[in-house]
Amino acid sequence: SAVNSDIDALIGSLNGEELDFNQCKNALERVACEINPHVKRAIDFAKSLSPRAVFMTGSGSTVCMLFDYEGLNRWAKEKCEQAGFTAEVLNSYIPK
């Protein structure tokens, strides 16, 4: 199915030398944005901050942004909070 191929492509990207940011996506995003304008607002706002990737988790409970540098993470958190969103900065480490 399309969802499994999305997951397989993301896992393949994570196993590679560099993350393919085009694989950071959620097949439910379009429908979630149609049903819930709050999800669309969060995604649109996140995209306005120009991260490397924007995607929602699950059925839209969280919208994630990926940035290259810690300083950008903190800046985006501040911008999100100023816009009325709850935001957290999470750092990930993918061992080679």
Helices and strands as residue ranges (DSSP letters): H 2-14, G 21-23, H 29-35, H 37-48, E 53-57, E 62-66, H 70-82
